[in-house]
Amino acid sequence: MITADSLDPLELALDRLAQGDAAALELVYRLSASRLLAVCLRILGDRGDAEDALHDTYLRLVAKANGYRHGRGSAMGWLVTMARNIAIDRLRSRASVGLAAPVDTAEALPDPEPTAETRLLTAESDTRLDGCLSTLEDVQQIAIRSAFFTGLSYAQLAQQRGVPLGTMKSWVRRGLAKLKVCLEK
């Protein structure tokens, strides 16, 4: 027969916890936390993970406090087994994630979108280019826009405008020279 005198303080605290005495959890914690943390730390190798596993152990203990049976092993052995199983589960879940490197050591992925500064410079450049294009003669402006923005060849432009190929090349060449001077200002 098991009497209160034959039980150790941890077993008594577990019995009280199983009966719904919330204050008994503090006593269980004081009597077992250092040993359970050591078990978790030995398995996980990281203090933060070990503390999380210890926390999970006490959460599970509160849910299953009536699971301890006198005479089937020591109370500490039962708690160590529970902490060990939780730590191993955490270790396995960490391994299934692939032991990812800490976020601060990861390289930044390049963002395909241009930065705000790049967009601002592009907008400014586009505005300057439009302003300079508007200073050209109409035939030069149309020829340059068609050649560079729509991809038409000189021959296609000449045919489209009904002018000789040499004339079209001259319009584009003179227009580009004026654009260069305007853009360098």
Order of alpha helices (4+ residues) and beta strands (2+ residues): alpha-alpha-alpha-alpha-alpha-alpha-alpha-alpha
